[in-house]
């Protein structure tokens, strides 16, 4: 069996430039980090169901999260 490696994600204030799944946390870290799907239009959905443009979200991003290998 080969050695397994995981990608390392770093927090950044730069907004996502492509669609995919990302970790997000608010700039005041008032909540636990959560995962969101950024769509091709540059929007994501908050856990409460509301949508927002990534450029208007104040926080940090990590990703995009890559799918695991089989």
PDB file of N, CA, C and O in Angstrom:
ATOM      1  N   UNK A   1       0.829  -1.181   0.000  1.00  0.00           N
ATOM      2  CA  UNK A   1       0.000   0.000   0.000  1.00  0.00           C
ATOM      3  C   UNK A   1       0.872   1.242   0.000  1.00  0.00           C
ATOM      4  O   UNK A   1       1.852   1.312   0.742  1.00  0.00           O
ATOM      5  N   UNK A   2       0.526   2.227  -0.826  1.00  0.00           N
ATOM      6  CA  UNK A   2       1.297   3.456  -0.910  1.00  0.00           C
ATOM      7  C   UNK A   2       1.028   4.390   0.254  1.00  0.00           C
ATOM      8  O   UNK A   2       0.052   4.235   0.989  1.00  0.00           O
ATOM      9  N   UNK A   3       1.879   5.324   0.399  1.00  0.00           N
ATOM     10  CA  UNK A   3       1.744   6.306   1.469  1.00  0.00           C
ATOM     11  C   UNK A   3       0.684   7.332   1.075  1.00  0.00           C
ATOM     12  O   UNK A   3       0.746   7.904  -0.013  1.00  0.00           O
ATOM     13  N   UNK A   4      -0.281   7.565   1.952  1.00  0.00           N
ATOM     14  CA  UNK A   4      -1.370   8.507   1.692  1.00  0.00           C
ATOM     15  C   UNK A   4      -0.935   9.917   2.079  1.00  0.00           C
ATOM     16  O   UNK A   4      -0.265  10.110   3.093  1.00  0.00           O
ATOM     17  N   UNK A   5      -1.316  10.891   1.273  1.00  0.00           N
ATOM     18  CA  UNK A   5      -1.036  12.282   1.608  1.00  0.00           C
ATOM     19  C   UNK A   5      -2.320  13.082   1.506  1.00  0.00           C
ATOM     20  O   UNK A   5      -3.202  12.749   0.714  1.00  0.00           O
ATOM     21  N   UNK A   6      -2.430  14.128   2.298  1.00  0.00           N
ATOM     22  CA  UNK A   6      -3.573  15.023   2.240  1.00  0.00           C
ATOM     23  C   UNK A   6      -3.095  16.381   1.780  1.00  0.00           C
ATOM     24  O   UNK A   6      -1.986  16.813   2.095  1.00  0.00           O
ATOM     25  N   UNK A   7      -3.955  17.046   1.027  1.00  0.00           N
ATOM     26  CA  UNK A   7      -3.636  18.403   0.610  1.00  0.00           C
ATOM     27  C   UNK A   7      -3.676  19.315   1.827  1.00  0.00           C
ATOM     28  O   UNK A   7      -4.458  19.095   2.752  1.00  0.00           O
ATOM     29  N   UNK A   8      -2.846  20.321   1.822  1.00  0.00           N
ATOM     30  CA  UNK A   8      -2.843  21.298   2.889  1.00  0.00           C
ATOM     31  C   UNK A   8      -3.552  22.546   2.403  1.00  0.00           C
ATOM     32  O   UNK A   8      -3.225  23.091   1.348  1.00  0.00           O
ATOM     33  N   UNK A   9      -4.517  22.986   3.176  1.00  0.00           N
ATOM     34  CA  UNK A   9      -5.254  24.195   2.837  1.00  0.00           C
ATOM     35  C   UNK A   9      -4.834  25.289   3.802  1.00  0.00           C
ATOM     36  O   UNK A   9      -4.615  25.038   4.987  1.00  0.00           O
ATOM     37  N   UNK A  10      -4.725  26.491   3.288  1.00  0.00           N
ATOM     38  CA  UNK A  10      -4.355  27.641   4.116  1.00  0.00           C
ATOM     39  C   UNK A  10      -5.466  28.678   4.047  1.00  0.00           C
ATOM     40  O   UNK A  10      -6.074  28.894   2.998  1.00  0.00           O
ATOM     41  N   UNK A  11      -5.718  29.311   5.180  1.00  0.00           N
ATOM     42  CA  UNK A  11      -6.719  30.372   5.244  1.00  0.00           C
ATOM     43  C   UNK A  11      -6.184  31.612   4.545  1.00  0.00           C
ATOM     44  O   UNK A  11      -5.012  31.959   4.692  1.00  0.00           O
ATOM     45  N   UNK A  12      -7.049  32.280   3.783  1.00  0.00           N
ATOM     46  CA  UNK A  12      -6.679  33.506   3.092  1.00  0.00           C
ATOM     47  C   UNK A  12      -7.904  34.408   3.003  1.00  0.00           C
ATOM     48  O   UNK A  12      -9.039  33.932   3.009  1.00  0.00           O
ATOM     49  N   UNK A  13      -7.666  35.704   2.922  1.00  0.00           N
ATOM     50  CA  UNK A  13      -8.781  36.636   2.737  1.00  0.00           C
ATOM     51  C   UNK A  13      -9.124  36.800   1.262  1.00  0.00           C
ATOM     52  O   UNK A  13     -10.112  37.453   0.927  1.00  0.00           O
ATOM     53  N   UNK A  14      -8.315  36.211   0.372  1.00  0.00           N
ATOM     54  CA  UNK A  14      -8.597  36.279  -1.061  1.00  0.00           C
ATOM     55  C   UNK A  14      -9.845  35.462  -1.365  1.00  0.00           C
ATOM     56  O   UNK A  14      -9.951  34.307  -0.953  1.00  0.00           O
ATOM     57  N   UNK A  15     -10.788  36.057  -2.082  1.00  0.00           N
ATOM     58  CA  UNK A  15     -12.021  35.352  -2.405  1.00  0.00           C
ATOM     59  C   UNK A  15     -11.777  34.313  -3.487  1.00  0.00           C
ATOM     60  O   UNK A  15     -10.887  34.485  -4.320  1.00  0.00           O
ATOM     61  N   UNK A  16     -12.559  33.232  -3.485  1.00  0.00           N
ATOM     62  CA  UNK A  16     -12.386  32.196  -4.502  1.00  0.00           C
ATOM     63  C   UNK A  16     -12.540  32.754  -5.911  1.00  0.00           C
ATOM     64  O   UNK A  16     -13.411  33.584  -6.171  1.00  0.00           O
ATOM     65  N   UNK A  17     -11.688  32.290  -6.812  1.00  0.00           N
ATOM     66  CA  UNK A  17     -11.728  32.753  -8.198  1.00  0.00           C
ATOM     67  C   UNK A  17     -12.327  31.708  -9.136  1.00  0.00           C
ATOM     68  O   UNK A  17     -12.488  31.963 -10.330  1.00  0.00           O
ATOM     69  N   UNK A  18     -12.656  30.535  -8.603  1.00  0.00           N
ATOM     70  CA  UNK A  18     -13.297  29.499  -9.416  1.00  0.00           C
ATOM     71  C   UNK A  18     -14.305  28.744  -8.555  1.00  0.00           C
ATOM     72  O   UNK A  18     -14.251  28.789  -7.326  1.00  0.00           O
ATOM     73  N   UNK A  19     -15.215  28.059  -9.216  1.00  0.00           N
ATOM     74  CA  UNK A  19     -16.243  27.340  -8.482  1.00  0.00           C
ATOM     75  C   UNK A  19     -15.657  26.115  -7.787  1.00  0.00           C
ATOM     76  O   UNK A  19     -14.599  25.617  -8.174  1.00  0.00           O
ATOM     77  N   UNK A  20     -16.349  25.640  -6.765  1.00  0.00           N
ATOM     78  CA  UNK A  20     -15.920  24.468  -6.015  1.00  0.00           C
ATOM     79  C   UNK A  20     -16.330  24.580  -4.558  1.00  0.00           C
ATOM     80  O   UNK A  20     -16.995  25.534  -4.154  1.00  0.00           O
ATOM     81  N   UNK A  21     -15.928  23.598  -3.785  1.00  0.00           N
ATOM     82  CA  UNK A  21     -16.216  23.557  -2.346  1.00  0.00           C
ATOM     83  C   UNK A  21     -15.072  24.219  -1.589  1.00  0.00           C
ATOM     84  O   UNK A  21     -13.901  23.957  -1.863  1.00  0.00           O
ATOM     85  N   UNK A  22     -15.421  25.079  -0.635  1.00  0.00           N
ATOM     86  CA  UNK A  22     -14.431  25.823   0.149  1.00  0.00           C
ATOM     87  C   UNK A  22     -14.798  25.821   1.622  1.00  0.00           C
ATOM     88  O   UNK A  22     -15.972  25.791   1.990  1.00  0.00           O
ATOM     89  N   UNK A  23     -13.776  25.855   2.448  1.00  0.00           N
ATOM     90  CA  UNK A  23     -13.970  26.172   3.853  1.00  0.00           C
ATOM     91  C   UNK A  23     -14.145  27.683   3.962  1.00  0.00           C
ATOM     92  O   UNK A  23     -13.502  28.436   3.230  1.00  0.00           O
ATOM     93  N   UNK A  24     -15.010  28.132   4.869  1.00  0.00           N
ATOM     94  CA  UNK A  24     -15.201  29.554   5.127  1.00  0.00           C
ATOM     95  C   UNK A  24     -15.312  29.762   6.629  1.00  0.00           C
ATOM     96  O   UNK A  24     -15.920  28.960   7.338  1.00  0.00           O
ATOM     97  N   UNK A  25     -14.715  30.848   7.103  1.00  0.00           N
ATOM     98  CA  UNK A  25     -14.914  31.272   8.490  1.00  0.00           C
ATOM     99  C   UNK A  25     -14.992  32.790   8.509  1.00  0.00           C
ATOM    100  O   UNK A  25     -14.281  33.466   7.765  1.00  0.00           O
ATOM    101  N   UNK A  26     -15.850  33.315   9.354  1.00  0.00           N
ATOM    102  CA  UNK A  26     -16.020  34.757   9.460  1.00  0.00           C
ATOM    103  C   UNK A  26     -14.771  35.426   9.991  1.00  0.00           C
ATOM    104  O   UNK A  26     -13.968  34.807  10.690  1.00  0.00           O
ATOM    105  N   UNK A  27     -14.613  36.708   9.650  1.00  0.00           N
ATOM    106  CA  UNK A  27     -13.395  37.413  10.048  1.00  0.00           C
ATOM    107  C   UNK A  27     -13.260  37.546  11.556  1.00  0.00           C
ATOM    108  O   UNK A  27     -12.143  37.638  12.066  1.00  0.00           O
ATOM    109  N   UNK A  28     -14.374  37.557  12.277  1.00  0.00           N
ATOM    110  CA  UNK A  28     -14.310  37.634  13.742  1.00  0.00           C
ATOM    111  C   UNK A  28     -14.290  36.246  14.375  1.00  0.00           C
ATOM    112  O   UNK A  28     -14.228  36.114  15.597  1.00  0.00           O
ATOM    113  N   UNK A  29     -14.342  35.211  13.535  1.00  0.00           N
ATOM    114  CA  UNK A  29     -14.364  33.811  13.984  1.00  0.00           C
ATOM    115  C   UNK A  29     -15.473  33.587  15.003  1.00  0.00           C
ATOM    116  O   UNK A  29     -15.300  32.880  15.996  1.00  0.00           O
ATOM    117  N   UNK A  30     -16.624  34.213  14.727  1.00  0.00           N
ATOM    118  CA  UNK A  30     -17.760  34.117  15.627  1.00  0.00           C
ATOM    119  C   UNK A  30     -18.470  32.766  15.564  1.00  0.00           C
ATOM    120  O   UNK A  30     -19.260  32.429  16.446  1.00  0.00           O
ATOM    121  N   UNK A  31     -18.182  32.000  14.518  1.00  0.00           N
ATOM    122  CA  UNK A  31     -18.745  30.661  14.380  1.00  0.00           C
ATOM    123  C   UNK A  31     -17.644  29.695  13.980  1.00  0.00           C
ATOM    124  O   UNK A  31     -16.548  30.101  13.595  1.00  0.00           O
ATOM    125  N   UNK A  32     -17.954  28.413  14.078  1.00  0.00           N
ATOM    126  CA  UNK A  32     -17.019  27.391  13.610  1.00  0.00           C
ATOM    127  C   UNK A  32     -16.915  27.475  12.093  1.00  0.00           C
ATOM    128  O   UNK A  32     -17.890  27.845  11.440  1.00  0.00           O
ATOM    129  N   UNK A  33     -15.767  27.144  11.515  1.00  0.00           N
ATOM    130  CA  UNK A  33     -15.648  27.116  10.049  1.00  0.00           C
ATOM    131  C   UNK A  33     -16.649  26.118   9.459  1.00  0.00           C
ATOM    132  O   UNK A  33     -16.980  25.114  10.091  1.00  0.00           O
ATOM    133  N   UNK A  34     -17.124  26.401   8.253  1.00  0.00           N
ATOM    134  CA  UNK A  34     -18.038  25.496   7.579  1.00  0.00           C
ATOM    135  C   UNK A  34     -17.692  25.450   6.102  1.00  0.00           C
ATOM    136  O   UNK A  34     -16.950  26.295   5.601  1.00  0.00           O
ATOM    137  N   UNK A  35     -18.239  24.447   5.402  1.00  0.00           N
ATOM    138  CA  UNK A  35     -17.941  24.235   3.991  1.00  0.00           C
ATOM    139  C   UNK A  35     -19.096  24.767   3.147  1.00  0.00           C
ATOM    140  O   UNK A  35     -20.264  24.511   3.441  1.00  0.00           O
ATOM    141  N   UNK A  36     -18.755  25.508   2.097  1.00  0.00           N
ATOM    142  CA  UNK A  36     -19.760  26.053   1.185  1.00  0.00           C
ATOM    143  C   UNK A  36     -19.397  25.697  -0.252  1.00  0.00           C
ATOM    144  O   UNK A  36     -18.235  25.441  -0.570  1.00  0.00           O
ATOM    145  N   UNK A  37     -20.406  25.685  -1.108  1.00  0.00           N
ATOM    146  CA  UNK A  37     -20.204  25.466  -2.537  1.00  0.00           C
ATOM    147  C   UNK A  37     -20.286  26.810  -3.232  1.00  0.00           C
ATOM    148  O   UNK A  37     -21.328  27.464  -3.213  1.00  0.00           O
ATOM    149  N   UNK A  38     -19.184  27.223  -3.849  1.00  0.00           N
ATOM    150  CA  UNK A  38     -19.153  28.456  -4.643  1.00  0.00           C
ATOM    151  C   UNK A  38     -19.519  28.071  -6.065  1.00  0.00           C
ATOM    152  O   UNK A  38     -18.887  27.199  -6.662  1.00  0.00           O
ATOM    153  N   UNK A  39     -20.558  28.733  -6.614  1.00  0.00           N
ATOM    154  CA  UNK A  39     -21.008  28.381  -7.966  1.00  0.00           C
ATOM    155  C   UNK A  39     -20.268  29.189  -9.026  1.00  0.00           C
ATOM    156  O   UNK A  39     -19.437  30.040  -8.709  1.00  0.00           O
ATOM    157  N   UNK A  40     -20.580  28.911 -10.277  1.00  0.00           N
ATOM    158  CA  UNK A  40     -19.919  29.561 -11.401  1.00  0.00           C
ATOM    159  C   UNK A  40     -20.182  31.054 -11.487  1.00  0.00           C
ATOM    160  O   UNK A  40     -19.435  31.778 -12.146  1.00  0.00           O
ATOM    161  N   UNK A  41     -21.246  31.529 -10.821  1.00  0.00           N
ATOM    162  CA  UNK A  41     -21.568  32.955 -10.810  1.00  0.00           C
ATOM    163  C   UNK A  41     -20.874  33.684  -9.665  1.00  0.00           C
ATOM    164  O   UNK A  41     -21.035  34.895  -9.514  1.00  0.00           O
ATOM    165  N   UNK A  42     -20.097  32.949  -8.850  1.00  0.00           N
ATOM    166  CA  UNK A  42     -19.387  33.581  -7.740  1.00  0.00           C
ATOM    167  C   UNK A  42     -20.240  33.778  -6.500  1.00  0.00           C
ATOM    168  O   UNK A  42     -19.975  34.679  -5.703  1.00  0.00           O
ATOM    169  N   UNK A  43     -21.266  32.946  -6.326  1.00  0.00           N
ATOM    170  CA  UNK A  43     -22.116  33.022  -5.138  1.00  0.00           C
ATOM    171  C   UNK A  43     -22.007  31.738  -4.336  1.00  0.00           C
ATOM    172  O   UNK A  43     -21.624  30.693  -4.862  1.00  0.00           O
ATOM    173  N   UNK A  44     -22.346  31.826  -3.059  1.00  0.00           N
ATOM    174  CA  UNK A  44     -22.409  30.643  -2.215  1.00  0.00           C
ATOM    175  C   UNK A  44     -23.640  30.743  -1.332  1.00  0.00           C
ATOM    176  O   UNK A  44     -24.245  31.808  -1.208  1.00  0.00           O
ATOM    177  N   UNK A  45     -24.006  29.617  -0.717  1.00  0.00           N
ATOM    178  CA  UNK A  45     -25.187  29.577   0.132  1.00  0.00           C
ATOM    179  C   UNK A  45     -24.782  29.466   1.593  1.00  0.00           C
ATOM    180  O   UNK A  45     -24.007  28.585   1.966  1.00  0.00           O
ATOM    181  N   UNK A  46     -25.313  30.368   2.425  1.00  0.00           N
ATOM    182  CA  UNK A  46     -25.088  30.319   3.865  1.00  0.00           C
ATOM    183  C   UNK A  46     -25.839  29.119   4.442  1.00  0.00           C
ATOM    184  O   UNK A  46     -26.789  28.641   3.823  1.00  0.00           O
ATOM    185  N   UNK A  47     -25.436  28.624   5.611  1.00  0.00           N
ATOM    186  CA  UNK A  47     -26.145  27.496   6.222  1.00  0.00           C
ATOM    187  C   UNK A  47     -27.637  27.767   6.453  1.00  0.00           C
ATOM    188  O   UNK A  47     -28.428  26.824   6.495  1.00  0.00           O
ATOM    189  N   UNK A  48     -28.035  29.040   6.603  1.00  0.00           N
ATOM    190  CA  UNK A  48     -29.454  29.354   6.813  1.00  0.00           C
ATOM    191  C   UNK A  48     -30.251  29.401   5.512  1.00  0.00           C
ATOM    192  O   UNK A  48     -31.460  29.633   5.539  1.00  0.00           O
ATOM    193  N   UNK A  49     -29.586  29.182   4.368  1.00  0.00           N
ATOM    194  CA  UNK A  49     -30.272  29.121   3.089  1.00  0.00           C
ATOM    195  C   UNK A  49     -30.114  30.346   2.210  1.00  0.00           C
ATOM    196  O   UNK A  49     -30.425  30.283   1.021  1.00  0.00           O
ATOM    197  N   UNK A  50     -29.641  31.457   2.751  1.00  0.00           N
ATOM    198  CA  UNK A  50     -29.461  32.670   1.953  1.00  0.00           C
ATOM    199  C   UNK A  50     -28.243  32.589   1.063  1.00  0.00           C
ATOM    200  O   UNK A  50     -27.263  31.920   1.393  1.00  0.00           O
ATOM    201  N   UNK A  51     -28.306  33.276  -0.075  1.00  0.00           N
ATOM    202  CA  UNK A  51     -27.179  33.308  -1.017  1.00  0.00           C
ATOM    203  C   UNK A  51     -26.457  34.651  -0.928  1.00  0.00           C
ATOM    204  O   UNK A  51     -27.066  35.673  -0.612  1.00  0.00           O
ATOM    205  N   UNK A  52     -25.162  34.640  -1.207  1.00  0.00           N
ATOM    206  CA  UNK A  52     -24.375  35.862  -1.192  1.00  0.00           C
ATOM    207  C   UNK A  52     -23.214  35.739  -2.170  1.00  0.00           C
ATOM    208  O   UNK A  52     -22.708  34.643  -2.411  1.00  0.00           O
ATOM    209  N   UNK A  53     -22.798  36.867  -2.730  1.00  0.00           N
ATOM    210  CA  UNK A  53     -21.611  36.879  -3.583  1.00  0.00           C
ATOM    211  C   UNK A  53     -20.377  36.732  -2.704  1.00  0.00           C
ATOM    212  O   UNK A  53     -20.315  37.308  -1.618  1.00  0.00           O
ATOM    213  N   UNK A  54     -19.400  35.966  -3.166  1.00  0.00           N
ATOM    214  CA  UNK A  54     -18.188  35.751  -2.377  1.00  0.00           C
ATOM    215  C   UNK A  54     -17.451  37.066  -2.115  1.00  0.00           C
ATOM    216  O   UNK A  54     -16.799  37.215  -1.081  1.00  0.00           O
ATOM    217  N   UNK A  55     -17.551  38.011  -3.038  1.00  0.00           N
ATOM    218  CA  UNK A  55     -16.833  39.280  -2.868  1.00  0.00           C
ATOM    219  C   UNK A  55     -17.415  40.123  -1.741  1.00  0.00           C
ATOM    220  O   UNK A  55     -16.761  41.058  -1.278  1.00  0.00           O
ATOM    221  N   UNK A  56     -18.632  39.814  -1.286  1.00  0.00           N
ATOM    222  CA  UNK A  56     -19.265  40.570  -0.211  1.00  0.00           C
ATOM    223  C   UNK A  56     -19.141  39.903   1.151  1.00  0.00           C
ATOM    224  O   UNK A  56     -19.514  40.492   2.165  1.00  0.00           O
ATOM    225  N   UNK A  57     -18.627  38.694   1.186  1.00  0.00           N
ATOM    226  CA  UNK A  57     -18.478  37.960   2.442  1.00  0.00           C
ATOM    227  C   UNK A  57     -17.198  38.407   3.146  1.00  0.00           C
ATOM    228  O   UNK A  57     -16.129  38.435   2.536  1.00  0.00           O
ATOM    229  N   UNK A  58     -17.305  38.748   4.404  1.00  0.00           N
ATOM    230  CA  UNK A  58     -16.149  39.188   5.187  1.00  0.00           C
ATOM    231  C   UNK A  58     -15.635  38.016   6.010  1.00  0.00           C
ATOM    232  O   UNK A  58     -16.220  37.642   7.027  1.00  0.00           O
ATOM    233  N   UNK A  59     -14.541  37.451   5.550  1.00  0.00           N
ATOM    234  CA  UNK A  59     -13.982  36.307   6.247  1.00  0.00           C
ATOM    235  C   UNK A  59     -12.794  35.737   5.507  1.00  0.00           C
ATOM    236  O   UNK A  59     -12.178  36.395   4.669  1.00  0.00           O
ATOM    237  N   UNK A  60     -12.488  34.492   5.841  1.00  0.00           N
ATOM    238  CA  UNK A  60     -11.347  33.809   5.252  1.00  0.00           C
ATOM    239  C   UNK A  60     -11.813  32.547   4.545  1.00  0.00           C
ATOM    240  O   UNK A  60     -12.799  31.922   4.937  1.00  0.00           O
ATOM    241  N   UNK A  61     -11.088  32.187   3.504  1.00  0.00           N
ATOM    242  CA  UNK A  61     -11.409  31.050   2.659  1.00  0.00           C
ATOM    243  C   UNK A  61     -10.241  30.072   2.636  1.00  0.00           C
ATOM    244  O   UNK A  61      -9.088  30.469   2.806  1.00  0.00           O
ATOM    245  N   UNK A  62     -10.546  28.786   2.425  1.00  0.00           N
ATOM    246  CA  UNK A  62      -9.521  27.761   2.212  1.00  0.00           C
ATOM    247  C   UNK A  62     -10.071  26.777   1.183  1.00  0.00           C
ATOM    248  O   UNK A  62     -11.175  26.257   1.342  1.00  0.00           O
ATOM    249  N   UNK A  63      -9.307  26.528   0.146  1.00  0.00           N
ATOM    250  CA  UNK A  63      -9.765  25.600  -0.873  1.00  0.00           C
ATOM    251  C   UNK A  63      -9.320  26.048  -2.246  1.00  0.00           C
ATOM    252  O   UNK A  63      -8.456  26.917  -2.353  1.00  0.00           O
ATOM    253  N   UNK A  64      -9.877  25.488  -3.290  1.00  0.00           N
ATOM    254  CA  UNK A  64     -11.015  24.566  -3.268  1.00  0.00           C
ATOM    255  C   UNK A  64     -10.622  23.194  -2.743  1.00  0.00           C
ATOM    256  O   UNK A  64      -9.475  22.765  -2.866  1.00  0.00           O
ATOM    257  N   UNK A  65     -11.594  22.524  -2.161  1.00  0.00           N
ATOM    258  CA  UNK A  65     -11.388  21.197  -1.590  1.00  0.00           C
ATOM    259  C   UNK A  65     -11.448  20.188  -2.722  1.00  0.00           C
ATOM    260  O   UNK A  65     -12.409  20.159  -3.491  1.00  0.00           O
ATOM    261  N   UNK A  66     -10.430  19.371  -2.820  1.00  0.00           N
ATOM    262  CA  UNK A  66     -10.360  18.381  -3.884  1.00  0.00           C
ATOM    263  C   UNK A  66     -11.061  17.096  -3.458  1.00  0.00           C
ATOM    264  O   UNK A  66     -11.080  16.750  -2.277  1.00  0.00           O
ATOM    265  N   UNK A  67     -11.640  16.392  -4.437  1.00  0.00           N
ATOM    266  CA  UNK A  67     -12.283  15.127  -4.142  1.00  0.00           C
ATOM    267  C   UNK A  67     -11.221  14.082  -3.816  1.00  0.00           C
ATOM    268  O   UNK A  67     -10.139  14.089  -4.403  1.00  0.00           O
ATOM    269  N   UNK A  68     -11.526  13.194  -2.892  1.00  0.00           N
ATOM    270  CA  UNK A  68     -10.542  12.141  -2.565  1.00  0.00           C
ATOM    271  C   UNK A  68     -10.415  11.121  -3.690  1.00  0.00           C
ATOM    272  O   UNK A  68     -11.337  10.928  -4.482  1.00  0.00           O
ATOM    273  N   UNK A  69      -9.271  10.485  -3.742  1.00  0.00           N
ATOM    274  CA  UNK A  69      -9.050   9.447  -4.733  1.00  0.00           C
ATOM    275  C   UNK A  69      -9.699   8.163  -4.255  1.00  0.00           C
ATOM    276  O   UNK A  69      -9.870   7.954  -3.054  1.00  0.00           O
ATOM    277  N   UNK A  70     -10.060   7.302  -5.199  1.00  0.00           N
ATOM    278  CA  UNK A  70     -10.687   6.008  -4.864  1.00  0.00           C
ATOM    279  C   UNK A  70      -9.671   5.097  -4.232  1.00  0.00           C
ATOM    280  O   UNK A  70      -9.995   3.964  -3.877  1.00  0.00           O
TER     281      UNK A  70
END
